[in-house]
Amino acid sequence: SESSDTHEKLKGRGGRTGRHAEAEDLPTAKLQKALADAGLGSRRELEDWISQGRVSVNGETAHVGQRITASDKVRVNGKLVHLRLSDERRLRVLLYHKPEGEIVSRQDPQGRPSVFDKLPRMRGGRWIAVGRLDFNSCGLLLFTNDGNLADQLMHPRSDIEREYAVRIIGELSLEARQKLLEGVELEDGPARFGRLVDGGGEGSNRWYRVTLAEGRNREVRRMFEAVGLTVSRLMRVRYGAIKMPPRLKRGMSMELSPQDVAALLKSLAIADAGR
């Protein structure tokens, strides 16, 4: 994660609510960034929480863009949170092999199993899902303890390619294949596969490998439905440069090494510089 701004003074209404005069000399950070760095959610989610009045600083309702220091008392939903305004917290990335029949949410009115039930416990933060897979889909899910990294990995401008293994019911004609590569119209806008290649199998067990550079809800399934075909199984096998490790079995997780996390951050920086 990027380091917090240092030695920046606050002026006027946009500043933090100061408690001591000497706090003027402390490093500051934007409230929503500090909360995201602490793993409490993505920055956009936390901006919504602040707008809803769920966050306070030194007993006063916070506002989006407010800057804080390490001496400020920040509460979320009335609960005091410990924020670090430096890089002392280790950035972590977790891979999880999601089975079918689990939701990518912490709460579900229907009481269905959650992917978060299987993840290792974390002290001083929480795992944030990078995108989603629907209830009936399986495969590679990424989690991180850094809300800013989660935002970067999910944001459309990052143009990160996702790869899926897809089993379909029906025959994929040349015309349908061409439509899926050129673009089909969905209710939330046009969509197209970057690649669509034969993955083997016969009859009702025909597999294909497809890639997308975005992550809209049920997008792969809806694209095949747009050409009259039904997806009977869908597995994500790659997210950007990260492939599903063969040894990562269903329902299991593994954490990237610090070296692999550094390589991931470097690849994102290179991709961003190339645009």
N, C-alpha and C positions, 0 to 999 in steps of 0.2 A: 504494500500500500504506500501511497505517497506520504511523505513526512508532513507534519502539520506546519503551518506558517509560523515563523518565529519573529519575535520582537516587533509585532505589529500592533500599533495603538488603536484604540477604539474611540470613535467620536460620535456625538449626537445620538439619536434614537436607535441607530443601527447597532450600537455597541452592546456589550454584555451588561448585566446588572452587577456593578462592582461591589465588593464587600470591604476591601481595604485599599488604601491608597497605593500600598506597595505592589498590589496585584497588577498595576499598570505595566510593570516591567516583566510580567510573566508571559511566556509564549501562549498564543491563543489559537483556537481552531473554530471553524463553523460547527454549530451544535449538531446539525444533522450528519456531518462527516464524522464527528467524534462518536456519535451513537452508532453509526454504521461500522466504524473501525472496531467498536467493541462487540460487533457481531449481533446487534439487536435487530437487524433487518437491513434491507436494501435502502439506499439513500432516498429513493422516491417514496417508499413505504413510510419511512420515518418522517419525511416532510409532511405527509398526510397526517401522521400522529400529532405532529407539532401544530398543524393548522386546526386540528380537532380539539386542541387544548389539553392533550394527554401528557404533555411534558412541561415541567416547571424548572426554573433556575433560581436558586436561593429563595424559594417560596413564591415566586411570581411566575405567571403563565408565560411560557417561552414563545418566541416567534421565529419563523423560518429565516435563516440567514444570520441569526444571533450568534455572536462569538463568545466563547467561554475560555476560562483558564482552568488549570488543575485545582485551583482553590475553590471553584464554584461547586455548589451542591445541586446536582441534577437528579430529578426524580421522573420516572416514567410510570404513569398510572399510580402515582403516590409512592412508588418504591424507589429508594435511593439506589443509584447505579454508580459503579466505579469506572471512571473513564481515564484512559491514559492518553496524553497528548504527545506521544512520541512513538518511536518504532520498537519499543521494548517488547511489545506483544508479538509473538511469532505468528506469521501468516501461515495458515494451514489449508490444505486442499485434500478432500477425501473422495475416493471413488466408491460407488455402491452399485452392486448388480441387483437391480430391482426386479422382483418377480411380478407376474400378473397378480392382480388381487390386492394391491396395496395402493393407497392414495399418497400424493405428495403434498400433504397438509398436516398440520399438528392437530387440527380439530375437525371432526366429521360428525354431523347430526345422526348419520346412519350407523356410527360406531364401527366403521370398517378399519382394518389394520392400516397403520401408517408407516411409511418408510422411516420416520424419525424414531420409531420404537426400536429399530435395529441398530441405530448409530451409536458409536462410543460416546460416553458422557464427556462433557467439556466443562471445565471450571472457568468462570469469569467471562463467559460468552455463550454463543449457541451456533449450531450449524445452520447455514443459509443455503437453501436449494438453488442451484443454478439451472433455471428453467424447470420444466416438468415433463413427466410422462403420464399419459392417462391411465386410468384404473386397469384397463385391459392390455396395456402395453408393458414391455419389459426392457431390460438392458441397462446401459450405462447412464448413471446419474452422477453429477458432480455436486459437491458441497464445499463450502468454505466458511471460515469464521470472519471474513472481511466483506462487509457490505459493498464497498467500492469495487472490489474485484468481481463480486457477483454481478454488479451492474454492468461492468465492462464486458464480462463474458456473455451477458444476455442481450446487450444493446444492439439493435439492428445495424448501427453504423460500424460495429466491430466486424461484421460480415464473416462470422465464424461458421465454418461448414460442419453440418451434422450429417452422419451417415447411418442409414438404417437397412437392416435386412427385413424384407417384406414378403410374406406369403399371401398370395391372392387366390380367390375363387373365380374361375373363368379364364378365358383366353385373352391375352394382351395382344391385340392386333397391331400392325405397323402404324395404322392411322391413330390409334389410341396412344401408342408410344410417342409419336410425333407431337401430339397435342400436349402430353405431359411435359415434354421437353421445351416446347415453344411457349406454353402457358395456358392454363385453364382459368375460367372465371369462378371465383368463390364468393360467398356473400360478404366477406371482408376484404375483397380485392383479388387481383390476379395472383397466380402462383405457378411456379414451374420448378422442375427438378434440374439441378446442375448436371447430374449424370443419372442414367438409368441403364443398368447392365444386368444380363441374365445371371442368376445365382444358382441355377441347377434345379433339379427336381422334375417331376412329371405330373400331368393331370391336375388334381386338386391340391397337389403338394409342390406347386411351382413357386420358386423363390426368385426375388430380384434384389439388387443393391441399388439404393437411391440416395442422392445427397440433396440437402437444402441448406441455404445460408441464412435461415431464420427459424423461429420456433413458435409459430402460431398454434393455437389450440387445435389438436386433432388434424393438423394440416395434411399429413401424408394420407390418412384414411379418407379425408374429404376430397383430395385430389383424385384418388382412384375411383371414388364414388362418382365424381364428375364425368368419368368416361365409362360408367356402367359396371365397374368392378368392385368387389368387396374384399377388404383386407381381413384375412382370418388370423394372422399373427404378425406382430410388429415388434422388432427389437432394435434398439439403438446400439450401434457397435463402435461409434467414434464420436467424439465431441472436439472439434478442432484438431489439434495435434495429439490428443489423448485417445488412445485406443483401449477397448475393453481387454484387460489382461486375461489370457486363457486360464490362468490359475484362480481368477476371481469368480467363485461359484455363486449361484443364485442365493440372494439373501445375505451375502457377505460383503464386507467393506475392507478397504485398505487405504492407508494414507500415503500421499506422495512424499518422497524424501525432500529435505530442504533444497537439494540440488535440482530435483525435478520441478519444484515450485519456482525456483529461480529461472530455469529454462522456459517455463510457461510464461512468466512475466516478461522475459526477454523477447519471446515470440510475439506477445501482444504489443510490446513497444515497437518492434520492427514493423509489424503490420500497420500500426497507427502512423508511423513515420512515412510509410509508403503511400499513404492516401493523400 
